[in-house]
Amino acid sequence: SGVRQPSLNSPRPSLGRRPSAMTEGPAQESKPPDYLMLAILSCFCPLWPINILALTFSLMSRNSLLQGNVDGARRLGRNAMVLSVVAILGGIAIIAAISCRAWPGGKEVRKS
């Protein structure tokens, strides 16, 4: 038989009988988080345009994962997490600013 087996150092390793180092399919990879609960929590903060975007990205991440697009789900989930954190921190800053403005100087006013 004149069929030559490729060596281990072959430039075309796909012809060899070694198992591939790459795993296929999203079932073998860990599920990327979609941060849905964090996005829902951020909806209670007063920074409404950003928290709605966070919720949208979170839902898009979940849909991408269901379609088998793990990389897209990971990217959209990361965007949802960043937007949720920005919305929560911005909401805390707005609430703190309003609170400080409502009570200037922190002194109680007594009537005589």
C-alpha positions, 0 to 999 in steps of 0.5 A: 500500500502506497498510502503514507500516514502524516507524521506528528510534525506535519503541516496538515495535522488534520490528517493525523489520527490525533484527537483535536484540542478544540471542543465543538458546540456550546454544550462543552463550554461554560454558559456565559452569564447574562446578568439578567437579575443585575439588569432587573435590579438596575431598573429600580435606579433613576437612570432610566435610559441606561438601565433599559439598555442593560435589560435589553442587552441582557435579554439579547445575551440570553437569546444569543445563547439559545441560538448557539452563539456563545461568543455573542452571548458573552459579549452582550452579557458583558455589556449588560453587566457594565451598563447595569453597574453604571446605572446602579452607581449613577442612581446612587449618585443621583439619590445622594445628590438629591439628598444632600441638596434637600438637607443643606449643611445637615443641620436641623432647623428648630422653630422657637 
